[in-house]
Amino acid sequence: MTPSLVNTLLMLPALLLLAIVFAWPLLDSAWLSTQASSVLTGLSPIANHGANWQRLLGDTRFWQDAAVTLRFALVSVGLELLLGLAMALLLHRPGRGRGWLRALTLLPWALPTTVLALGWRWIYNDPYGPLNAILRAFGAAPYGFLTTPASTWLFTVLADVWKTTPFVALLLLAGLQSIPAELEESLVLEGASPGQILRRLTLPLLKPWISLALLFRLAQALGVFDLVQVLTRVGPAGSTESLALYAYLNAMRFLDFGYSATLVIATFLLLVVLTVLGWLLLRRRALEPSR
Amino acid sequence: MAGSGARRRLTPGSVLAGLLLGLVLILLPAALLARPVAAATTVRVLMPSPFVDATAELVAGFNRDHPNLKVEVARGPLDTEAMSDLAIGGLLLGDTPYDLLLMDVSWTAKYVAAGWLVPLEGLLGDDALEAMVPGARLGNAFGGHLWRMPLTGDTGLLYWRTDLMASPPRTTTELEAVARQLQAEGKVRWGYVWQGRQYEGLSCVMLELIHAFGGQWWQPGTGPAGGQTELDSPGAIAAADWLVQLVRSGVSPEAVADFAENEALQLFAAGDAAFLRNWPYAWREIEKGGGPVVGKVGVSTVVSAPGIRSGGTLGTWGLSLLAGSPHPQEAAEVIGWFTGPETQKALVLDQGYAPTWAVLYEDSELQQKHPLLAVQQQALEQGPLVRPLTPLYAQLSDLLQRQVNGLLTTEAAATAAMTRAQRQSTVLLESTAGQESA
């Protein structure tokens, strides 16, 4: 047995698993998206010649949900990156109790999303939640955190940022630890200010780690499901409905599997386009000569 | 490459052994999961969590009395929509492990169209519902077959404060006036709390109000969905407008837009509201809670606009037989026992559930111990409202919830929102008409 044959054989289980878990459902959904399969067909598939896709193009709810999902992902990941970087820089400084501090910051990330979403639901509760108790203590009227579309969106983003910033911080911290301390010391000796060090040394060397964090978080945020399902249940007035939830609703509540599959494939294509765009952008930046 | 040294030591034999070991590890749990055949017939029932607790003792009693027929209850989630998701998840996999499912009244048509239920008239007789209160018989049949035996006779009810008024309001106008006055006198913070979140509860509130203002949501007729919606009728628009004005004028809190049953109940039980719209279960909840309003709560049928008499939304739970049950006869026997008058009587006494059998409403022992019964009987006889009986109900309800919740949380106007809901409903019903012919 040649080494390359052994290689292939050893990779086979993993490839098989990937095929079963990713490729097959995707192909199956792609096929189902060309069929009518709902309560009106007794759940059996009947070819409907692209009617699902035609419906999708005219479905304002799909495009609205796509915008909601994208906006949620970009804003929350952006905030997480900024806060995560700040947290990582703080945790990187040597000091007493650093180990404890690091463990503590990770706590929100270690919580299951549904649990934290229930917690936030209570914190935001109008009029009995803790936040409104604080407002009342200052003599203010209770505020409906989850009552209008705008504030609900904002406080959903905040809940997400609270949970996932530690994850970004952890990744960036690992990156910071990989930067040799001598480099910073030599810059200090040459009289560089902390800001200059950050701009000229830390950030450029941290770039691959930032890309990694971005990639992980964007992929997760674009598929946001559990946080919204528990915290806002897509309300108010559907303003927090993500693409994943729309597809879920069509399959599990409406039993319209043909259209649900169409939504899944459309979301997948949208993600592929976004990923390629992001990759091209990051690659071009990486090729630029460093100043 | 770092690993190449190790790789060369691999022999074909060890690779093969590794692959085999992997296979065994995958197959072994599967083999262990295959169940042996049980001696006594076991009927498996999936129910929402509160029903499991409520019936645990009764089920234990049944199992003691029936050595050859065992009832095994599986605990579903508490929330109605989560329960539906779980049940559907199992049913979609084909081989559902359950024989019976406790179903919400709004699921019937959808489950029937999906082919998941077995008609019951052949097993329980054509007259299975005969001795029930008329209102409780609704929503169990579809397309000429009986699909479900109701276990509870829930309808929407109006809860009011006996310490703040002598008798409950009978019309929407009266309710609003009383609420405003009590608020102005500083006796309560809020006038009226109900379910305004974007979820099924809002559809229940809307169905009641549309009829209370002389309209209707659904006109049964022809077509694959079995009828048409009338959401832009004057009655439907007036209903939506009434809700919006309640919020905008401060009779209902703005937070009502994120209230489900429990949030509304909490606020009422804390003594912060004069009126509450809820189901029969709320009575026990409030009494159990021991809050400031215990002993000061009255229950009445829901209000309607002056000159109109309409009912509350029907929100019953009932048992259905799932297609693929290996022993339908035994399962039907369990349905008969579970929904029968004796079990229901015990549930009224222990849990305060609303029964479906007429004879239980005449039972003087029950009447004495459960003051809600008289009102509940009235609500069921007054003609409770059934949500549109169509397989597409979930979509129709979703559209309406979005529009009405949007009214409560944005600056939209009732006419525009209801016209939009009507247009979207029509598009849905028409597009699916094409789907069926395809």
Interface residues (C-beta under 8 A of the other chain):
Chain A: M1 P3 V6 N7 L9 L10 P13 A36 S38 V39 L40 T41 G42 L43 I46 A47 N48 H49 A51 R55 N125 D126 P127 Y128 P142 G144 L146 T147 T148 P149 R233 V234 G235 P236 A237 G238 L249 M252 R253 F254 L255 D256
Chain B: S4 R7 R8 L10 T11 P12 V15 L19 G22 E81 S84 D85 I88 G89 K110 A113 A114 G115 R197 Q198 Y199 P224 A225 P253 E254 A255 A257 D258 E263 Q266 L267 A270 D272 P391 L392 A394 Q395 D398 R402 Q403 N405 G406 L408 T409 T410 S431 T432 G434 Q435 E436 A438
